[in-house]
Structures are given as structure tokens and as C-alpha cells.
Amino acid sequence: MKCYNGVFYATVLLVLVACNQSKKESTQTIKNAAVKRLEERVSYSGKYRNDYGGAGSGEINIWKLDDDSTAIFNIDLYNGRNLGNLTGKMNIKNNVGIFDGNKQIDSCFCECILRFDFKSKSVEVTSINSDCAFGYGVMGDGIYKKIGNDIPNSFVDMAVGDTVYFQKIKELFDKKSQIN
């Protein structure tokens, strides 16, 4: 009988140790998932650049607004002698920003729709509707590497050389939303 009791207690002990180990592994799995979610959280604000050599190049400045679901951006594009420039507001959800020209201050971009897929060190821009009034042969599509994490206050409008402040653009969008 003592032999059976010993086997019984040994079995119970092994089950308890296994359950405790499983609990530790589950806790570690949960901690690892939480760390991964934090790492996946992307800081949108900053300066991004691509350089395709002869095919063109470009730069994007992004200023995230306070609500974490919208940002104002400026994209400057160059393709030989032709230029493209666009400033607008995008809505962001799950690291994807959508610029819809129909919801902008300037009506000349009403057919332009761009998708911004944010990663930790880059953003990929894809034209959903490419009628963005850029210069001949100028496209915004491509992967732009993040070259600076600093939140820009302004950018230089390459079309006219003026410094444009994101705060002023935000105020224009705020006025437009009050009118609509």
C-alpha cells in the first residue's frame, strides 16, 4: 500500500510541477505578445525619403495630430524636370493612413486617393486613384525610408520656396470642419 501511495504522491507532484511550468510559459507568452504589440506601434511623425535615381525621388514630412488617428503630410516628388507636391490630411487606423482628396481644403486634388502603410522604419505609399495632379510622369508610389523621428514643425514648399507651418495647415482644416 505504501508503494501505491508513493506512486500516487509522485504523480500528483509531477502534475503540479507540469501545471506550474505551463502557467509560467503562458505568462511568458502573454508578456511576449504585449512587447510585440508595443514594438508594432509605429510613430508616424517624422521625415521619410526615397531615391530611385533616374526614376525619380521624393520626400514626405508627416505631423501626427493629437488624436493619434490623423496626420497632416507634405509630399514632394521629383522626376527629372517634373515636380509633384501635395499637402493633405490623412486618417490612420491600424498603421494604415488614407488620404482622400474629396475631404481636403484644396479641391484640385478631389480624385486623388493615396494609401500609406506605416512600418517602424518606413512608409509605403500606394496610389488607389492616381489622379493626384502631380507633374507629367510623377508618381508618389514607393517605399520611403524614415530618416528622422523628429516631429517637423514646418516644411519648405518646393513649388514656391516658402516655409509652411503644419500648425497653420491644421488651423485651416479645423476651420473647414467647422464650416461643414
LUMLUM-915457 format. One record per residue (C-alpha): residue in one letter; y, x, z negated. Coordinates in steps of 0.02 Angstrom, whole numbers, plus 32768, in hexadecimal, padded with zeros to 4 digits. Each point is the difference from the previous one (the first is absolute). Example, Ala and Ser with C-alpha at 12.3 -4.5 7.8 and 13.67 -1.06 7.14 Angstrom:
a7F1F82677E7As80AC80458021
//
This chain:
m800080008000k8076808F7FD7c7FE4804680AEy80347F5B804Fn809A7FF67F90g803180AF8036v7FEC7FD580B8f80637F5F7FE5y8090805B7FAAa7FFF808A8082t800A7F7D808Av80907FA77FAAl805A80A67FE8l7FEA802C80B9v80427F558034l809980137F8Fv802480AF8041a7FED7FC480B5c80737F6B7FE1n808180707FADq7FF8807A8093s80127F6E807Ak80987FC27F9Fk804E80AE8007e7FE1800980BCs804B7F518018t809A80327F9Cq8012809F8067t7FEC7F9C80A2i808B7F8A7FC8k807080947FD2n7FDE805380A9a802B7F5E805Ca80A47FF17F9Fv802E80B5802Bk7FD67FE180B7r80707F658004l808F80667FB8e7FE480888082e7FFE7F7D808Ar80A97FBF7FC9v80788044807Fs80B5802E7FEAy80537FBD809Es80AD804C7FEAg802580A48051k8010805A80A5y7F7780038084r7FF6806280A3n7F9180138098d800C807D808Dy7FA17FE380A1g805780898060g801D7FC780B3a7FC87F4E7FD8g808E7FEA7F85s801D80067F47g80507F9B7F78e80367FEE7F4Di7FFB7F6E7F86n80657FED7F60i7FC17F7A7F89w805B7FB87F69k7F917F917F95l805A7F6F7FB1d7FED7FD37F48d7F7D7F798018d7F7C807A8044s7FD57F87808Et809080278076a8053809A8046i808D802B8075f7FDC80828084n80528061808Bi7F9A8049808Ed8049807E807Bl7F998028809By801880828088n7FA6801080A5g80548082806Cr80AA7FB7802Dn7FD97F537FBFl801E7FC87F4Eg7FCC7F6F7F94n80497FC77F5Cl7FD67F6E7F8Ft80357FCF7F51g7FAE7F6D7FACk7FAA7FB27F6Cm7F437FF47FEEn7F907F9C7F8Di7F7580667FAFk7F597FC37FBEn7F6480687FDBn8052809E8048v80297FA880A5g80B37FE18033i80327F848088f80A780068057d80257F5C8057g809980078070n80187F447FF0k803180167F49q808180898016i80BD800A7FFEd800F803E80B4s7FBD7F81807Cc7FE080808089f7F59802D7FADc7FBC7F4E7FFBe7F6380278064c7FD780A17FA5i7F707FFD7F83l7FC280A27FB1r7F7380207F86f800D808F7F82d7F5980387FB2f802B806B7F6Ak7F8E808B7FC0s8026807A7F74k804880858076s80267FA180A0v80297F5B8054e7FB67FC380A3v80747F958068t7FB47F86807Ds805F7F8D8076i7FC17F4E7FF4n80837FCC807Es804E809A804Ed80A17FB1803Fc806A80617F83a808F802D8075f7FDF80BA7FF0g8030806E8093y7F96800D809Dg7F5480467FD6v802780097F45m7F7D7FB97F8Ag7FF980017F43d7F4280007FF7g7FAD80937FABi7FD980567F5Cy8096803F7F9Fk7FDD80817F79k805F7FF17F5Ei807580957FF2g80607FCC7F66n7FE57F907F69d80B77FF57FD4i80457F528011p8086800E8084n80AA7FB17FDFs8037800D80B5f7FD5803B80ADv8064803B8096d80007F82808Fm7FD480718092a804C7F88807Ev80B180157FBCg7FF1808D7F80d803C7F967F6Dt7FB680067F52v7FB57F577FD3y7FDB7FD47F4Bf7F657F9B7FD6q805F7FA47F76k807B7FBB8081i7F6F7FC6806Ek7FB07FAC7F69e80A47FA57FDFl80027FC180B4f7F4D7FBE7FEEd802E7FAE7F5Ak80957FA88053k7F927FC68090s7F7E7FB77F88q808A7FA27FA4i803C7FB480A5n7F507FC98037
//
